[in-house]
Amino acid sequence: MKLTLDDLKPGIECLVKKLNAKDKLGQRLMDMGVYPGLRLKVVRNAPLEDPMELELDGFYVSLRHEEAKYVEVERV
């Protein structure tokens, strides 16, 4: 079973294995600093679960669960 970023709960660290997004979304994720080999941490979810806050390379980004499901990860 593939594990995707939207499956993770706050406090969990992971390694990005693969981006399954193409076109604009794939480029947007890369522009935000999400790429294969990156280690990141899920910091928190908003009160209604969306968006989720991530810490990567020392900075914080927010990502919708709809977008996070295209990021295949591996728990660290």
N, CA, C, O and CB atoms as a CASP TS submission, in Angstrom:
PFRMAT TS
TARGET T0000
AUTHOR 0000-0000-0000
METHOD Language model
MODEL 1
PARENT N/A
ATOM      1  N   MET     1       0.836  -1.188   0.000  1.00  0.00           N
ATOM      2  CA  MET     1       0.000   0.000   0.000  1.00  0.00           C
ATOM      3  C   MET     1       0.878   1.247   0.000  1.00  0.00           C
ATOM      4  O   MET     1       1.834   1.345   0.769  1.00  0.00           O
ATOM      5  CB  MET     1      -0.949   0.001   1.215  1.00  0.00           C
ATOM      6  N   LYS     2       0.548   2.179  -0.855  1.00  0.00           N
ATOM      7  CA  LYS     2       1.296   3.423  -0.921  1.00  0.00           C
ATOM      8  C   LYS     2       0.878   4.342   0.211  1.00  0.00           C
ATOM      9  O   LYS     2      -0.310   4.490   0.495  1.00  0.00           O
ATOM     10  CB  LYS     2       1.091   4.111  -2.273  1.00  0.00           C
ATOM     11  N   LEU     3       1.847   4.950   0.847  1.00  0.00           N
ATOM     12  CA  LEU     3       1.594   5.927   1.897  1.00  0.00           C
ATOM     13  C   LEU     3       1.761   7.315   1.293  1.00  0.00           C
ATOM     14  O   LEU     3       2.792   7.614   0.691  1.00  0.00           O
ATOM     15  CB  LEU     3       2.553   5.719   3.119  1.00  0.00           C
ATOM     16  N   THR     4       0.751   8.157   1.453  1.00  0.00           N
ATOM     17  CA  THR     4       0.835   9.509   0.922  1.00  0.00           C
ATOM     18  C   THR     4       0.833  10.520   2.059  1.00  0.00           C
ATOM     19  O   THR     4       0.442  10.206   3.183  1.00  0.00           O
ATOM     20  CB  THR     4      -0.324   9.785  -0.045  1.00  0.00           C
ATOM     21  N   LEU     5       1.269  11.723   1.758  1.00  0.00           N
ATOM     22  CA  LEU     5       1.408  12.771   2.758  1.00  0.00           C
ATOM     23  C   LEU     5       0.102  13.070   3.482  1.00  0.00           C
ATOM     24  O   LEU     5       0.123  13.385   4.671  1.00  0.00           O
ATOM     25  CB  LEU     5       1.925  14.024   2.114  1.00  0.00           C
ATOM     26  N   ASP     6      -1.016  12.981   2.804  1.00  0.00           N
ATOM     27  CA  ASP     6      -2.296  13.287   3.459  1.00  0.00           C
ATOM     28  C   ASP     6      -2.709  12.226   4.485  1.00  0.00           C
ATOM     29  O   ASP     6      -3.630  12.461   5.268  1.00  0.00           O
ATOM     30  CB  ASP     6      -3.388  13.427   2.411  1.00  0.00           C
ATOM     31  N   ASP     7      -2.046  11.063   4.496  1.00  0.00           N
ATOM     32  CA  ASP     7      -2.336  10.004   5.474  1.00  0.00           C
ATOM     33  C   ASP     7      -1.664  10.246   6.829  1.00  0.00           C
ATOM     34  O   ASP     7      -2.037   9.625   7.824  1.00  0.00           O
ATOM     35  CB  ASP     7      -1.891   8.660   4.922  1.00  0.00           C
ATOM     36  N   LEU     8      -0.683  11.139   6.870  1.00  0.00           N
ATOM     37  CA  LEU     8       0.120  11.324   8.073  1.00  0.00           C
ATOM     38  C   LEU     8      -0.521  12.268   9.071  1.00  0.00           C
ATOM     39  O   LEU     8      -1.230  13.203   8.701  1.00  0.00           O
ATOM     40  CB  LEU     8       1.478  11.835   7.707  1.00  0.00           C
ATOM     41  N   LYS     9      -0.261  12.007  10.329  1.00  0.00           N
ATOM     42  CA  LYS     9      -0.772  12.814  11.440  1.00  0.00           C
ATOM     43  C   LYS     9       0.331  13.759  11.914  1.00  0.00           C
ATOM     44  O   LYS     9       1.507  13.531  11.630  1.00  0.00           O
ATOM     45  CB  LYS     9      -1.269  11.906  12.613  1.00  0.00           C
ATOM     46  N   PRO    10      -0.042  14.817  12.632  1.00  0.00           N
ATOM     47  CA  PRO    10       0.959  15.755  13.162  1.00  0.00           C
ATOM     48  C   PRO    10       2.015  15.067  14.016  1.00  0.00           C
ATOM     49  O   PRO    10       1.726  14.142  14.775  1.00  0.00           O
ATOM     50  CB  PRO    10       0.277  16.832  13.980  1.00  0.00           C
ATOM     51  N   GLY    11       3.253  15.548  13.868  1.00  0.00           N
ATOM     52  CA  GLY    11       4.377  15.013  14.626  1.00  0.00           C
ATOM     53  C   GLY    11       5.180  13.957  13.886  1.00  0.00           C
ATOM     54  O   GLY    11       6.263  13.580  14.335  1.00  0.00           O
ATOM     55  N   ILE    12       4.674  13.478  12.771  1.00  0.00           N
ATOM     56  CA  ILE    12       5.343  12.411  12.028  1.00  0.00           C
ATOM     57  C   ILE    12       6.314  13.001  11.011  1.00  0.00           C
ATOM     58  O   ILE    12       5.990  13.953  10.302  1.00  0.00           O
ATOM     59  CB  ILE    12       4.311  11.511  11.324  1.00  0.00           C
ATOM     60  N   GLU    13       7.511  12.417  10.953  1.00  0.00           N
ATOM     61  CA  GLU    13       8.505  12.814   9.956  1.00  0.00           C
ATOM     62  C   GLU    13       8.521  11.772   8.855  1.00  0.00           C
ATOM     63  O   GLU    13       8.274  10.589   9.087  1.00  0.00           O
ATOM     64  CB  GLU    13       9.920  12.973  10.593  1.00  0.00           C
ATOM     65  N   CYS    14       8.820  12.241   7.646  1.00  0.00           N
ATOM     66  CA  CYS    14       8.839  11.323   6.511  1.00  0.00           C
ATOM     67  C   CYS    14       9.825  11.800   5.452  1.00  0.00           C
ATOM     68  O   CYS    14      10.357  12.909   5.514  1.00  0.00           O
ATOM     69  CB  CYS    14       7.435  11.185   5.906  1.00  0.00           C
ATOM     70  N   LEU    15      10.046  10.928   4.487  1.00  0.00           N
ATOM     71  CA  LEU    15      10.898  11.195   3.346  1.00  0.00           C
ATOM     72  C   LEU    15      10.012  11.146   2.109  1.00  0.00           C
ATOM     73  O   LEU    15       9.235  10.207   1.938  1.00  0.00           O
ATOM     74  CB  LEU    15      12.085  10.170   3.253  1.00  0.00           C
ATOM     75  N   VAL    16      10.123  12.142   1.255  1.00  0.00           N
ATOM     76  CA  VAL    16       9.337  12.154   0.019  1.00  0.00           C
ATOM     77  C   VAL    16       9.960  11.156  -0.944  1.00  0.00           C
ATOM     78  O   VAL    16      11.144  11.252  -1.264  1.00  0.00           O
ATOM     79  CB  VAL    16       9.279  13.590  -0.617  1.00  0.00           C
ATOM     80  N   LYS    17       9.160  10.197  -1.406  1.00  0.00           N
ATOM     81  CA  LYS    17       9.640   9.184  -2.347  1.00  0.00           C
ATOM     82  C   LYS    17       9.378   9.587  -3.789  1.00  0.00           C
ATOM     83  O   LYS    17      10.226   9.407  -4.662  1.00  0.00           O
ATOM     84  CB  LYS    17       8.982   7.844  -2.060  1.00  0.00           C
ATOM     85  N   LYS    18       8.176  10.142  -4.028  1.00  0.00           N
ATOM     86  CA  LYS    18       7.774  10.393  -5.415  1.00  0.00           C
ATOM     87  C   LYS    18       6.651  11.421  -5.446  1.00  0.00           C
ATOM     88  O   LYS    18       5.805  11.457  -4.552  1.00  0.00           O
ATOM     89  CB  LYS    18       7.326   9.079  -6.109  1.00  0.00           C
ATOM     90  N   LEU    19       6.649  12.255  -6.480  1.00  0.00           N
ATOM     91  CA  LEU    19       5.535  13.173  -6.731  1.00  0.00           C
ATOM     92  C   LEU    19       4.700  12.565  -7.847  1.00  0.00           C
ATOM     93  O   LEU    19       5.203  12.319  -8.944  1.00  0.00           O
ATOM     94  CB  LEU    19       6.041  14.627  -7.112  1.00  0.00           C
ATOM     95  N   ASN    20       3.434  12.324  -7.570  1.00  0.00           N
ATOM     96  CA  ASN    20       2.549  11.731  -8.570  1.00  0.00           C
ATOM     97  C   ASN    20       1.714  12.778  -9.290  1.00  0.00           C
ATOM     98  O   ASN    20       0.782  12.440 -10.019  1.00  0.00           O
ATOM     99  CB  ASN    20       1.638  10.714  -7.920  1.00  0.00           C
ATOM    100  N   ALA    21       2.046  14.044  -9.088  1.00  0.00           N
ATOM    101  CA  ALA    21       1.305  15.135  -9.723  1.00  0.00           C
ATOM    102  C   ALA    21       2.017  15.550 -11.006  1.00  0.00           C
ATOM    103  O   ALA    21       3.243  15.496 -11.102  1.00  0.00           O
ATOM    104  CB  ALA    21       1.162  16.348  -8.759  1.00  0.00           C
ATOM    105  N   LYS    22       1.250  15.950 -11.952  1.00  0.00           N
ATOM    106  CA  LYS    22       1.793  16.415 -13.233  1.00  0.00           C
ATOM    107  C   LYS    22       1.374  17.870 -13.438  1.00  0.00           C
ATOM    108  O   LYS    22       0.632  18.437 -12.635  1.00  0.00           O
ATOM    109  CB  LYS    22       1.297  15.516 -14.423  1.00  0.00           C
ATOM    110  N   ASP    23       1.858  18.454 -14.514  1.00  0.00           N
ATOM    111  CA  ASP    23       1.462  19.790 -14.944  1.00  0.00           C
ATOM    112  C   ASP    23       1.638  20.847 -13.860  1.00  0.00           C
ATOM    113  O   ASP    23       2.682  20.915 -13.212  1.00  0.00           O
ATOM    114  CB  ASP    23       0.033  19.771 -15.394  1.00  0.00           C
ATOM    115  N   LYS    24       0.606  21.673 -13.667  1.00  0.00           N
ATOM    116  CA  LYS    24       0.700  22.819 -12.770  1.00  0.00           C
ATOM    117  C   LYS    24       0.890  22.424 -11.310  1.00  0.00           C
ATOM    118  O   LYS    24       1.688  23.044 -10.608  1.00  0.00           O
ATOM    119  CB  LYS    24      -0.531  23.665 -12.900  1.00  0.00           C
ATOM    120  N   LEU    25       0.180  21.414 -10.844  1.00  0.00           N
ATOM    121  CA  LEU    25       0.302  21.002  -9.448  1.00  0.00           C
ATOM    122  C   LEU    25       1.691  20.460  -9.159  1.00  0.00           C
ATOM    123  O   LEU    25       2.283  20.787  -8.130  1.00  0.00           O
ATOM    124  CB  LEU    25      -0.752  19.952  -9.106  1.00  0.00           C
ATOM    125  N   GLY    26       2.209  19.646 -10.043  1.00  0.00           N
ATOM    126  CA  GLY    26       3.558  19.110  -9.860  1.00  0.00           C
ATOM    127  C   GLY    26       4.592  20.217  -9.797  1.00  0.00           C
ATOM    128  O   GLY    26       5.501  20.176  -8.968  1.00  0.00           O
ATOM    129  N   GLN    27       4.458  21.206 -10.670  1.00  0.00           N
ATOM    130  CA  GLN    27       5.383  22.335 -10.684  1.00  0.00           C
ATOM    131  C   GLN    27       5.223  23.166  -9.415  1.00  0.00           C
ATOM    132  O   GLN    27       6.212  23.636  -8.852  1.00  0.00           O
ATOM    133  CB  GLN    27       5.153  23.210 -11.931  1.00  0.00           C
ATOM    134  N   ARG    28       3.977  23.351  -8.961  1.00  0.00           N
ATOM    135  CA  ARG    28       3.718  24.130  -7.741  1.00  0.00           C
ATOM    136  C   ARG    28       4.354  23.472  -6.526  1.00  0.00           C
ATOM    137  O   ARG    28       4.951  24.150  -5.690  1.00  0.00           O
ATOM    138  CB  ARG    28       2.207  24.294  -7.516  1.00  0.00           C
ATOM    139  N   LEU    29       4.228  22.149  -6.426  1.00  0.00           N
ATOM    140  CA  LEU    29       4.846  21.430  -5.313  1.00  0.00           C
ATOM    141  C   LEU    29       6.366  21.587  -5.337  1.00  0.00           C
ATOM    142  O   LEU    29       6.987  21.799  -4.296  1.00  0.00           O
ATOM    143  CB  LEU    29       4.468  19.941  -5.361  1.00  0.00           C
ATOM    144  N   MET    30       6.956  21.485  -6.515  1.00  0.00           N
ATOM    145  CA  MET    30       8.404  21.658  -6.641  1.00  0.00           C
ATOM    146  C   MET    30       8.802  23.091  -6.267  1.00  0.00           C
ATOM    147  O   MET    30       9.817  23.297  -5.603  1.00  0.00           O
ATOM    148  CB  MET    30       8.869  21.327  -8.084  1.00  0.00           C
ATOM    149  N   ASP    31       8.014  24.069  -6.686  1.00  0.00           N
ATOM    150  CA  ASP    31       8.299  25.474  -6.354  1.00  0.00           C
ATOM    151  C   ASP    31       8.219  25.723  -4.852  1.00  0.00           C
ATOM    152  O   ASP    31       8.929  26.578  -4.323  1.00  0.00           O
ATOM    153  CB  ASP    31       7.321  26.402  -7.085  1.00  0.00           C
ATOM    154  N   MET    32       7.346  24.969  -4.158  1.00  0.00           N
ATOM    155  CA  MET    32       7.209  25.103  -2.707  1.00  0.00           C
ATOM    156  C   MET    32       8.346  24.398  -1.969  1.00  0.00           C
ATOM    157  O   MET    32       8.498  24.560  -0.758  1.00  0.00           O
ATOM    158  CB  MET    32       5.862  24.541  -2.250  1.00  0.00           C
ATOM    159  N   GLY    33       9.135  23.623  -2.692  1.00  0.00           N
ATOM    160  CA  GLY    33      10.261  22.924  -2.072  1.00  0.00           C
ATOM    161  C   GLY    33      10.001  21.468  -1.772  1.00  0.00           C
ATOM    162  O   GLY    33      10.773  20.843  -1.045  1.00  0.00           O
ATOM    163  N   VAL    34       8.921  20.905  -2.319  1.00  0.00           N
ATOM    164  CA  VAL    34       8.606  19.491  -2.115  1.00  0.00           C
ATOM    165  C   VAL    34       9.152  18.713  -3.314  1.00  0.00           C
ATOM    166  O   VAL    34       8.702  18.902  -4.445  1.00  0.00           O
ATOM    167  CB  VAL    34       7.051  19.264  -1.943  1.00  0.00           C
ATOM    168  N   TYR    35      10.128  17.835  -3.053  1.00  0.00           N
ATOM    169  CA  TYR    35      10.768  17.072  -4.124  1.00  0.00           C
ATOM    170  C   TYR    35      11.216  15.719  -3.568  1.00  0.00           C
ATOM    171  O   TYR    35      11.375  15.584  -2.355  1.00  0.00           O
ATOM    172  CB  TYR    35      11.981  17.858  -4.727  1.00  0.00           C
ATOM    173  N   PRO    36      11.423  14.718  -4.425  1.00  0.00           N
ATOM    174  CA  PRO    36      11.862  13.407  -3.957  1.00  0.00           C
ATOM    175  C   PRO    36      13.191  13.503  -3.205  1.00  0.00           C
ATOM    176  O   PRO    36      14.117  14.190  -3.638  1.00  0.00           O
ATOM    177  CB  PRO    36      11.994  12.440  -5.139  1.00  0.00           C
ATOM    178  N   GLY    37      13.265  12.804  -2.073  1.00  0.00           N
ATOM    179  CA  GLY    37      14.460  12.811  -1.244  1.00  0.00           C
ATOM    180  C   GLY    37      14.381  13.793  -0.079  1.00  0.00           C
ATOM    181  O   GLY    37      15.211  13.743   0.828  1.00  0.00           O
ATOM    182  N   LEU    38      13.388  14.687  -0.095  1.00  0.00           N
ATOM    183  CA  LEU    38      13.226  15.689   0.955  1.00  0.00           C
ATOM    184  C   LEU    38      12.714  15.037   2.239  1.00  0.00           C
ATOM    185  O   LEU    38      11.830  14.182   2.197  1.00  0.00           O
ATOM    186  CB  LEU    38      12.262  16.803   0.497  1.00  0.00           C
ATOM    187  N   ARG    39      13.270  15.442   3.369  1.00  0.00           N
ATOM    188  CA  ARG    39      12.764  15.009   4.675  1.00  0.00           C
ATOM    189  C   ARG    39      11.893  16.132   5.210  1.00  0.00           C
ATOM    190  O   ARG    39      12.317  17.287   5.236  1.00  0.00           O
ATOM    191  CB  ARG    39      13.936  14.661   5.679  1.00  0.00           C
ATOM    192  N   LEU    40      10.681  15.806   5.635  1.00  0.00           N
ATOM    193  CA  LEU    40       9.778  16.824   6.159  1.00  0.00           C
ATOM    194  C   LEU    40       9.016  16.305   7.358  1.00  0.00           C
ATOM    195  O   LEU    40       9.012  15.108   7.645  1.00  0.00           O
ATOM    196  CB  LEU    40       8.807  17.285   5.083  1.00  0.00           C
ATOM    197  N   LYS    41       8.364  17.234   8.058  1.00  0.00           N
ATOM    198  CA  LYS    41       7.602  16.885   9.257  1.00  0.00           C
ATOM    199  C   LYS    41       6.223  17.520   9.166  1.00  0.00           C
ATOM    200  O   LYS    41       6.086  18.683   8.787  1.00  0.00           O
ATOM    201  CB  LYS    41       8.341  17.349  10.550  1.00  0.00           C
ATOM    202  N   VAL    42       5.208  16.746   9.516  1.00  0.00           N
ATOM    203  CA  VAL    42       3.848  17.277   9.595  1.00  0.00           C
ATOM    204  C   VAL    42       3.738  17.978  10.942  1.00  0.00           C
ATOM    205  O   VAL    42       3.870  17.341  11.987  1.00  0.00           O
ATOM    206  CB  VAL    42       2.750  16.136   9.433  1.00  0.00           C
ATOM    207  N   VAL    43       3.497  19.283  10.924  1.00  0.00           N
ATOM    208  CA  VAL    43       3.444  20.066  12.160  1.00  0.00           C
ATOM    209  C   VAL    43       2.050  20.019  12.765  1.00  0.00           C
ATOM    210  O   VAL    43       1.891  19.687  13.940  1.00  0.00           O
ATOM    211  CB  VAL    43       3.859  21.521  11.897  1.00  0.00           C
ATOM    212  N   ARG    44       1.040  20.349  11.967  1.00  0.00           N
ATOM    213  CA  ARG    44      -0.338  20.348  12.480  1.00  0.00           C
ATOM    214  C   ARG    44      -1.327  20.402  11.334  1.00  0.00           C
ATOM    215  O   ARG    44      -0.982  20.708  10.193  1.00  0.00           O
ATOM    216  CB  ARG    44      -0.570  21.532  13.435  1.00  0.00           C
ATOM    217  N   ASN    45      -2.578  20.094  11.679  1.00  0.00           N
ATOM    218  CA  ASN    45      -3.699  20.246  10.762  1.00  0.00           C
ATOM    219  C   ASN    45      -4.548  21.406  11.257  1.00  0.00           C
ATOM    220  O   ASN    45      -4.601  21.669  12.458  1.00  0.00           O
ATOM    221  CB  ASN    45      -4.541  18.929  10.657  1.00  0.00           C
ATOM    222  N   ALA    46      -5.200  22.090  10.355  1.00  0.00           N
ATOM    223  CA  ALA    46      -6.138  23.141  10.746  1.00  0.00           C
ATOM    224  C   ALA    46      -7.306  22.488  11.490  1.00  0.00           C
ATOM    225  O   ALA    46      -7.490  21.274  11.398  1.00  0.00           O
ATOM    226  CB  ALA    46      -6.644  23.950   9.492  1.00  0.00           C
ATOM    227  N   PRO    47      -8.096  23.275  12.225  1.00  0.00           N
ATOM    228  CA  PRO    47      -9.192  22.699  13.017  1.00  0.00           C
ATOM    229  C   PRO    47     -10.134  21.783  12.229  1.00  0.00           C
ATOM    230  O   PRO    47     -10.625  20.795  12.774  1.00  0.00           O
ATOM    231  CB  PRO    47      -9.991  23.805  13.624  1.00  0.00           C
ATOM    232  N   LEU    48     -10.385  22.088  10.989  1.00  0.00           N
ATOM    233  CA  LEU    48     -11.253  21.221  10.181  1.00  0.00           C
ATOM    234  C   LEU    48     -10.436  20.312   9.259  1.00  0.00           C
ATOM    235  O   LEU    48     -10.917  19.874   8.214  1.00  0.00           O
ATOM    236  CB  LEU    48     -12.226  22.071   9.348  1.00  0.00           C
ATOM    237  N   GLU    49      -9.181  20.035   9.667  1.00  0.00           N
ATOM    238  CA  GLU    49      -8.261  19.140   8.972  1.00  0.00           C
ATOM    239  C   GLU    49      -7.577  19.729   7.741  1.00  0.00           C
ATOM    240  O   GLU    49      -6.571  19.174   7.298  1.00  0.00           O
ATOM    241  CB  GLU    49      -8.990  17.929   8.570  1.00  0.00           C
ATOM    242  N   ASP    50      -8.059  20.797   7.182  1.00  0.00           N
ATOM    243  CA  ASP    50      -7.459  21.330   5.956  1.00  0.00           C
ATOM    244  C   ASP    50      -7.171  22.800   6.120  1.00  0.00           C
ATOM    245  O   ASP    50      -8.073  23.505   6.573  1.00  0.00           O
ATOM    246  CB  ASP    50      -8.375  21.102   4.745  1.00  0.00           C
ATOM    247  N   PRO    51      -6.035  23.328   5.809  1.00  0.00           N
ATOM    248  CA  PRO    51      -4.845  22.656   5.264  1.00  0.00           C
ATOM    249  C   PRO    51      -3.972  22.064   6.374  1.00  0.00           C
ATOM    250  O   PRO    51      -4.251  22.217   7.564  1.00  0.00           O
ATOM    251  CB  PRO    51      -4.019  23.642   4.424  1.00  0.00           C
ATOM    252  N   MET    52      -2.921  21.393   5.947  1.00  0.00           N
ATOM    253  CA  MET    52      -1.952  20.859   6.895  1.00  0.00           C
ATOM    254  C   MET    52      -0.693  21.711   6.813  1.00  0.00           C
ATOM    255  O   MET    52      -0.341  22.211   5.745  1.00  0.00           O
ATOM    256  CB  MET    52      -1.638  19.353   6.604  1.00  0.00           C
ATOM    257  N   GLU    53      -0.019  21.873   7.940  1.00  0.00           N
ATOM    258  CA  GLU    53       1.214  22.654   7.977  1.00  0.00           C
ATOM    259  C   GLU    53       2.395  21.701   8.013  1.00  0.00           C
ATOM    260  O   GLU    53       2.417  20.750   8.794  1.00  0.00           O
ATOM    261  CB  GLU    53       1.239  23.613   9.202  1.00  0.00           C
ATOM    262  N   LEU    54       3.379  21.966   7.156  1.00  0.00           N
ATOM    263  CA  LEU    54       4.560  21.126   7.046  1.00  0.00           C
ATOM    264  C   LEU    54       5.810  21.939   7.342  1.00  0.00           C
ATOM    265  O   LEU    54       5.872  23.131   7.042  1.00  0.00           O
ATOM    266  CB  LEU    54       4.648  20.492   5.653  1.00  0.00           C
ATOM    267  N   GLU    55       6.806  21.288   7.933  1.00  0.00           N
ATOM    268  CA  GLU    55       8.111  21.923   8.114  1.00  0.00           C
ATOM    269  C   GLU    55       9.083  21.222   7.184  1.00  0.00           C
ATOM    270  O   GLU    55       9.268  20.008   7.262  1.00  0.00           O
ATOM    271  CB  GLU    55       8.598  21.854   9.612  1.00  0.00           C
ATOM    272  N   LEU    56       9.708  22.001   6.296  1.00  0.00           N
ATOM    273  CA  LEU    56      10.684  21.433   5.390  1.00  0.00           C
ATOM    274  C   LEU    56      11.837  22.400   5.195  1.00  0.00           C
ATOM    275  O   LEU    56      11.638  23.590   4.951  1.00  0.00           O
ATOM    276  CB  LEU    56      10.039  21.086   4.050  1.00  0.00           C
ATOM    277  N   ASP    57      13.030  21.875   5.307  1.00  0.00           N
ATOM    278  CA  ASP    57      14.256  22.669   5.165  1.00  0.00           C
ATOM    279  C   ASP    57      14.246  23.935   6.015  1.00  0.00           C
ATOM    280  O   ASP    57      14.753  24.973   5.589  1.00  0.00           O
ATOM    281  CB  ASP    57      14.460  23.042   3.716  1.00  0.00           C
ATOM    282  N   GLY    58      13.669  23.856   7.221  1.00  0.00           N
ATOM    283  CA  GLY    58      13.694  24.991   8.129  1.00  0.00           C
ATOM    284  C   GLY    58      12.618  26.036   7.927  1.00  0.00           C
ATOM    285  O   GLY    58      12.633  27.063   8.605  1.00  0.00           O
ATOM    286  N   PHE    59      11.687  25.811   7.021  1.00  0.00           N
ATOM    287  CA  PHE    59      10.572  26.748   6.864  1.00  0.00           C
ATOM    288  C   PHE    59       9.263  25.993   6.834  1.00  0.00           C
ATOM    289  O   PHE    59       9.238  24.767   6.722  1.00  0.00           O
ATOM    290  CB  PHE    59      10.732  27.588   5.586  1.00  0.00           C
ATOM    291  N   TYR    60       8.167  26.743   6.937  1.00  0.00           N
ATOM    292  CA  TYR    60       6.834  26.150   7.053  1.00  0.00           C
ATOM    293  C   TYR    60       5.996  26.469   5.823  1.00  0.00           C
ATOM    294  O   TYR    60       6.008  27.592   5.319  1.00  0.00           O
ATOM    295  CB  TYR    60       6.125  26.652   8.321  1.00  0.00           C
ATOM    296  N   VAL    61       5.272  25.467   5.353  1.00  0.00           N
ATOM    297  CA  VAL    61       4.341  25.654   4.237  1.00  0.00           C
ATOM    298  C   VAL    61       3.016  24.986   4.598  1.00  0.00           C
ATOM    299  O   VAL    61       2.972  24.049   5.395  1.00  0.00           O
ATOM    300  CB  VAL    61       4.924  25.063   2.902  1.00  0.00           C
ATOM    301  N   SER    62       1.958  25.479   4.005  1.00  0.00           N
ATOM    302  CA  SER    62       0.636  24.875   4.175  1.00  0.00           C
ATOM    303  C   SER    62       0.230  24.222   2.871  1.00  0.00           C
ATOM    304  O   SER    62       0.479  24.750   1.788  1.00  0.00           O
ATOM    305  CB  SER    62      -0.419  25.929   4.617  1.00  0.00           C
ATOM    306  N   LEU    63      -0.395  23.075   2.991  1.00  0.00           N
ATOM    307  CA  LEU    63      -0.775  22.298   1.825  1.00  0.00           C
ATOM    308  C   LEU    63      -2.143  21.675   2.073  1.00  0.00           C
ATOM    309  O   LEU    63      -2.402  21.141   3.152  1.00  0.00           O
ATOM    310  CB  LEU    63       0.285  21.210   1.511  1.00  0.00           C
ATOM    311  N   ARG    64      -3.007  21.743   1.084  1.00  0.00           N
ATOM    312  CA  ARG    64      -4.323  21.107   1.201  1.00  0.00           C
ATOM    313  C   ARG    64      -4.167  19.592   1.112  1.00  0.00           C
ATOM    314  O   ARG    64      -3.258  19.089   0.453  1.00  0.00           O
ATOM    315  CB  ARG    64      -5.290  21.624   0.096  1.00  0.00           C
ATOM    316  N   HIS    65      -5.056  18.880   1.775  1.00  0.00           N
ATOM    317  CA  HIS    65      -5.021  17.413   1.713  1.00  0.00           C
ATOM    318  C   HIS    65      -5.230  16.932   0.278  1.00  0.00           C
ATOM    319  O   HIS    65      -4.671  15.909  -0.117  1.00  0.00           O
ATOM    320  CB  HIS    65      -6.098  16.804   2.640  1.00  0.00           C
ATOM    321  N   GLU    66      -6.014  17.646  -0.490  1.00  0.00           N
ATOM    322  CA  GLU    66      -6.251  17.292  -1.893  1.00  0.00           C
ATOM    323  C   GLU    66      -4.939  17.304  -2.682  1.00  0.00           C
ATOM    324  O   GLU    66      -4.759  16.498  -3.596  1.00  0.00           O
ATOM    325  CB  GLU    66      -7.267  18.267  -2.531  1.00  0.00           C
ATOM    326  N   GLU    67      -4.031  18.206  -2.336  1.00  0.00           N
ATOM    327  CA  GLU    67      -2.725  18.273  -3.002  1.00  0.00           C
ATOM    328  C   GLU    67      -1.750  17.269  -2.391  1.00  0.00           C
ATOM    329  O   GLU    67      -0.933  16.679  -3.098  1.00  0.00           O
ATOM    330  CB  GLU    67      -2.145  19.696  -2.908  1.00  0.00           C
ATOM    331  N   ALA    68      -1.840  17.080  -1.080  1.00  0.00           N
ATOM    332  CA  ALA    68      -0.912  16.190  -0.370  1.00  0.00           C
ATOM    333  C   ALA    68      -1.061  14.734  -0.794  1.00  0.00           C
ATOM    334  O   ALA    68      -0.125  13.948  -0.644  1.00  0.00           O
ATOM    335  CB  ALA    68      -1.126  16.305   1.127  1.00  0.00           C
ATOM    336  N   LYS    69      -2.217  14.368  -1.317  1.00  0.00           N
ATOM    337  CA  LYS    69      -2.402  12.965  -1.715  1.00  0.00           C
ATOM    338  C   LYS    69      -1.564  12.579  -2.932  1.00  0.00           C
ATOM    339  O   LYS    69      -1.453  11.397  -3.257  1.00  0.00           O
ATOM    340  CB  LYS    69      -3.867  12.703  -2.010  1.00  0.00           C
ATOM    341  N   TYR    70      -0.975  13.565  -3.605  1.00  0.00           N
ATOM    342  CA  TYR    70      -0.105  13.290  -4.754  1.00  0.00           C
ATOM    343  C   TYR    70       1.365  13.134  -4.370  1.00  0.00           C
ATOM    344  O   TYR    70       2.218  12.932  -5.234  1.00  0.00           O
ATOM    345  CB  TYR    70      -0.239  14.397  -5.770  1.00  0.00           C
ATOM    346  N   VAL    71       1.659  13.230  -3.061  1.00  0.00           N
ATOM    347  CA  VAL    71       3.045  13.120  -2.590  1.00  0.00           C
ATOM    348  C   VAL    71       3.197  11.780  -1.880  1.00  0.00           C
ATOM    349  O   VAL    71       2.667  11.580  -0.786  1.00  0.00           O
ATOM    350  CB  VAL    71       3.428  14.313  -1.634  1.00  0.00           C
ATOM    351  N   GLU    72       3.920  10.873  -2.510  1.00  0.00           N
ATOM    352  CA  GLU    72       4.167   9.558  -1.934  1.00  0.00           C
ATOM    353  C   GLU    72       5.354   9.655  -0.963  1.00  0.00           C
ATOM    354  O   GLU    72       6.408  10.185  -1.312  1.00  0.00           O
ATOM    355  CB  GLU    72       4.444   8.500  -3.055  1.00  0.00           C
ATOM    356  N   VAL    73       5.167   9.135   0.264  1.00  0.00           N
ATOM    357  CA  VAL    73       6.183   9.279   1.298  1.00  0.00           C
ATOM    358  C   VAL    73       6.521   7.951   1.962  1.00  0.00           C
ATOM    359  O   VAL    73       5.859   6.934   1.758  1.00  0.00           O
ATOM    360  CB  VAL    73       5.722  10.269   2.340  1.00  0.00           C
ATOM    361  N   GLU    74       7.585   8.006   2.768  1.00  0.00           N
ATOM    362  CA  GLU    74       8.028   6.862   3.561  1.00  0.00           C
ATOM    363  C   GLU    74       8.332   7.390   4.958  1.00  0.00           C
ATOM    364  O   GLU    74       9.093   8.347   5.106  1.00  0.00           O
ATOM    365  CB  GLU    74       9.290   6.147   2.917  1.00  0.00           C
ATOM    366  N   ARG    75       7.751   6.782   5.976  1.00  0.00           N
ATOM    367  CA  ARG    75       7.994   7.250   7.360  1.00  0.00           C
ATOM    368  C   ARG    75       9.439   7.054   7.759  1.00  0.00           C
ATOM    369  O   ARG    75      10.088   6.086   7.364  1.00  0.00           O
ATOM    370  CB  ARG    75       7.084   6.512   8.353  1.00  0.00           C
ATOM    371  N   VAL    76       9.939   8.010   8.565  1.00  0.00           N
ATOM    372  CA  VAL    76      11.333   7.949   9.036  1.00  0.00           C
ATOM    373  C   VAL    76      11.339   7.424  10.453  1.00  0.00           C
ATOM    374  O   VAL    76      12.404   7.288  11.056  1.00  0.00           O
ATOM    375  CB  VAL    76      12.027   9.348   8.965  1.00  0.00           C
TER
END
